[in-house]
């Protein structure tokens, strides 16, 4: 055991993440699994069993098996994936099996030296705050008691019927194929390049669209080092190879999925990255206009004001939440929302699991192109014709310890009447946001999973966005 395992296990926006070998160890995974098992038994959800999956990171499969055998030792049935799978497959499998919850061993888009322990609720969504609070209570009690986690052997768990190893992919893909007219989509002449970023989504677009589809996949082999990128996050800086390949191949679109394939990145036919705010707004336009569906849109504070404009244009309500799908999912469920999403590139959909899903998002985006006959750049111009031009960018600044404290103190004290010569209003829904009368905004937010200060800006031109970000750095003193 580590000297103080409690210090290493801290649940953030989307589960617990730690550095492999230093914080994220077999001992600490076992402690987490024990605490979660106690919650499952206390809540009654343990009677329904749980689903466990994992990504392509170093030792993820072994960590997943460790968690499974600890939870089995508590008398709870575990369905364990037989291979690395995207987080949304675990989420959907929980919902499909009516299981009591789930665990995914993944650090999503973090660098390869990280791994994580995500907890899913019985709806397949990210575990809500009240669930995490109860798990943390059991975690503290377990550590204070100095108990050693109990664990079954794989053979004993299998013989007792408590451990079932299964392929979660086929039923999920079958469901996904029913969300659109897959036969019609398969007959389109689009050429696409898929960048799986060496992660858990590798091969799945090919499996979904079939061998006859004109599809090229890059970075499709698992590699826990995630070479050639800062981290497996589908943002512009990490997608230069995809952008170049789209142009070289004369492809219609590039699609990237992050390490656990719950986030998506889109590259247009000119090799230009389409920002996550643009993608979510395009998906909203797809549902509201092309599919003529009606229902609420749910957005975090870091997503585009274009969604508010679309809500007014099509007569649907728009709800705003703090960052984290655990805040989005309950509102989506309550309002039967068409779409919910966040700036990270994670989007969830009605008639599917209420969780981020890059595969579903990519499928819907291709269907949008198929129905309209427009390529991504043309779709973006169509969107702008309805809501006006919007540009966006985000910068991430490393900060921790004393620097973090000083930066947060500066931002708490900052309440200017004007920024960049224009009036602003301030709110602190999640971080520190300054909104302009024309809908532009500047936001400061500390990451819930990494030692980063994120500074975001959206405005009507890239020049204004750059100015706002520069002002933002000055305000934060970073």
QUIGIGI-V177186 format. One record per helix or strand. SS is the DSSP state (H for helix, E for strand). FROM is the first residue (numbers start at 1). TO is the last residue. If there is no record, write none. Layout:
BEGIN
{{SS FROM TO} {SS FROM TO}}
END
This chain:
BEGIN
{{H 5 8} {E 11 12} {E 15 20} {E 24 24} {H 26 43} {H 45 48} {E 50 54} {H 60 73} {E 78 81} {H 87 97} {E 101 105} {E 114 120} {E 126 126} {H 129 144} {H 154 159} {E 163 166} {H 169 176} {H 182 186} {E 192 195} {H 204 209} {E 215 218} {H 236 238} {H 240 249} {E 253 257} {E 264 267} {E 273 274} {H 276 290} {E 297 300} {H 306 314} {E 318 321} {H 325 335} {E 339 341} {E 347 349} {H 358 372} {H 376 387} {E 391 398} {H 401 413} {E 418 419} {E 422 427} {E 432 436} {E 441 446} {E 452 459} {H 462 476}}
END
